[in-house]
Amino acid sequence: MVLRMTEEVSTQVPADDFQALEEKVYRTIEMFKSAREARSAAERDVKRLRQQLEDREEEIETLRRETVRLRKEREEIRGRVEKMLAQIESMAEEQAAS
């Protein structure tokens, strides 16, 4: 029965048409392999980029906290300097008055 079906197919489809179809199938397989490799590469890139983004977000948060800390420290130092300047000015006024 299989032999009869093979004979029928071979009589219905010329050899050139079958060869062209076979080539198309192989090209399709190669395109599928290439697409799968490209997808894998894209997935690796996405994973790497997501990790880089997460790292940058952590770095940004660390820098924000440090900025807040430095601003507070600057305001504290400014207050201390203003207090010292006020004391110096007071001393200079006392000395000028005497």
C-alpha positions, 0 to 999 in steps of 0.5 A: 500500500505504501509502495502504491502511494509512493508511486502515485506521488512520484507520478503526480509530482515531477522530480524538479518540483519535488526538489524545489519543494525540498529546498524550500523546506530546508531553507525554512528550517534554516530560517527557523534555526536562525530565528530561534538563535536570534530569539535566544540572543535577544532574550540574553540581551534583555536579561543583561539589560534588565540587570544593568537597569536594576544596578543603575536604579540601585546606584541612583537610590544610593546617590539620592541618599548620599545627596540628602545626607550631604545637604543636611551636613552642608546646612549643619556646617553653614549653621555652625559657621554662621554661629562662629561668625556671629560670635566673632562679630560680637567680639569685634563690636565689644572690642570696638566699644571698649 
